[in-house]
Amino acid sequence: MEDYLIREIDKIGEMLMHVARRLGLIGQESPKYSVEDVKAEFGKASLPLELDAILQKPNPVRYLVDTKKLSDQGLEAFVDIVFHSDLPDAQKQALLADALAWLDSKGYYSFRLHSLEN
């Protein structure tokens, strides 16, 4: 029963990992794709995330964690997906910095996201 609850709680995180695999993030160096590709994959996966709306939030990380109940691993996957898109660098760096600050404060060290820092 506990495993079922954990899977249900992190369903969005699991779906994000599926999208990451479809976009080529798992097992490849640094794939490049557009924000439109990300939105299309979110749609195919029926993810309940509106990328444009999330990125326009003053604090997208807090929104994803508090409102969408994204797990640490789900947040890591989301940022990784967006970071490899054609989103403007300043926006990617701000999202990355926010996510790293959030994750680090919780004691969750993401080697993958820290490797993306300049």
C-alpha positions as CSV (number, residue, x, y, z in Angstrom):
1,M,0.0,0.0,0.0
2,E,2.8,2.4,0.9
3,D,4.5,1.8,-2.5
4,Y,1.2,2.6,-4.3
5,L,0.9,5.9,-2.3
6,I,4.5,6.9,-3.1
7,R,3.9,6.2,-6.8
8,E,0.7,8.2,-6.8
9,I,2.3,11.1,-5.0
10,D,5.2,11.2,-7.5
11,K,3.1,10.5,-10.7
12,I,4.1,13.9,-12.2
13,G,7.8,13.1,-11.5
14,E,7.5,9.7,-13.2
15,M,5.8,11.4,-16.2
16,L,8.6,14.0,-16.3
17,M,11.2,11.2,-16.4
18,H,9.3,9.6,-19.3
19,V,9.3,12.9,-21.2
20,A,13.1,13.3,-20.5
21,R,13.7,9.9,-22.0
22,R,11.6,10.8,-25.1
23,L,13.5,14.0,-25.6
24,G,16.8,12.1,-25.4
25,L,18.0,13.4,-22.0
26,I,18.6,10.0,-20.5
27,G,21.8,8.4,-21.7
28,Q,22.9,11.2,-24.0
29,E,25.3,14.1,-23.7
30,S,23.4,17.3,-24.3
31,P,20.5,17.0,-26.7
32,K,19.0,20.3,-28.0
33,Y,15.3,20.8,-28.6
34,S,12.9,23.6,-28.6
35,V,10.4,24.7,-25.9
36,E,7.7,23.8,-28.4
37,D,9.1,20.2,-28.4
38,V,8.9,20.2,-24.6
39,K,5.3,21.4,-24.7
40,A,4.4,18.8,-27.3
41,E,5.9,16.0,-25.2
42,F,4.1,17.3,-22.1
43,G,0.9,17.1,-24.1
44,K,1.6,13.6,-25.3
45,A,2.3,12.5,-21.7
46,S,-0.8,14.2,-20.5
47,L,1.2,16.1,-17.9
48,P,-0.9,18.6,-15.9
49,L,1.8,21.3,-16.4
50,E,1.4,24.4,-18.5
51,L,5.0,25.2,-19.3
52,D,4.4,28.9,-20.4
53,A,2.3,29.6,-17.3
54,I,4.9,28.0,-15.0
55,L,7.8,29.9,-16.5
56,Q,5.9,33.2,-16.1
57,K,5.5,32.6,-12.3
58,P,7.6,34.9,-10.1
59,N,9.0,31.7,-8.4
60,P,8.4,28.7,-10.7
61,V,10.2,26.3,-8.3
62,R,8.0,27.2,-5.3
63,Y,4.9,26.9,-7.6
64,L,5.9,23.4,-8.7
65,V,6.7,22.2,-5.2
66,D,3.8,23.8,-3.3
67,T,1.0,23.7,-5.9
68,K,1.9,20.8,-8.1
69,K,3.5,18.8,-5.3
70,L,6.5,17.9,-7.4
71,S,9.0,15.7,-5.6
72,D,12.7,16.5,-5.5
73,Q,13.4,14.0,-8.3
74,G,10.5,15.5,-10.3
75,L,11.8,19.0,-9.9
76,E,15.3,17.8,-11.0
77,A,13.8,16.2,-14.1
78,F,11.7,19.3,-14.9
79,V,14.7,21.7,-14.7
80,D,16.9,19.3,-16.7
81,I,14.3,19.1,-19.4
82,V,13.8,22.9,-19.6
83,F,17.5,23.6,-19.3
84,H,18.3,21.7,-22.5
85,S,15.7,23.5,-24.5
86,D,16.1,26.7,-26.5
87,L,14.7,28.9,-23.7
88,P,16.8,32.0,-23.2
89,D,19.9,31.4,-21.2
90,A,19.1,34.0,-18.5
91,Q,15.8,32.3,-17.8
92,K,17.4,28.9,-17.7
93,Q,20.1,30.0,-15.3
94,A,17.5,31.7,-13.0
95,L,15.4,28.5,-13.0
96,L,18.5,26.4,-12.3
97,A,19.7,28.6,-9.5
98,D,16.3,28.6,-7.9
99,A,16.0,24.8,-8.1
100,L,19.5,24.2,-6.8
101,A,18.9,26.5,-3.8
102,W,15.6,24.7,-3.1
103,L,17.1,21.2,-3.4
104,D,20.3,22.0,-1.6
105,S,18.3,23.5,1.3
106,K,16.5,20.2,1.7
107,G,19.7,18.2,1.6
108,Y,19.0,16.8,-1.8
109,Y,22.2,17.2,-3.9
110,S,21.7,16.9,-7.6
111,F,24.9,16.0,-9.3
112,R,23.1,16.3,-12.7
113,L,21.8,19.9,-12.0
114,H,25.1,21.1,-10.4
115,S,26.9,19.9,-13.5
116,L,24.8,22.4,-15.5
117,E,26.1,25.4,-13.6
118,N,28.4,27.8,-15.5
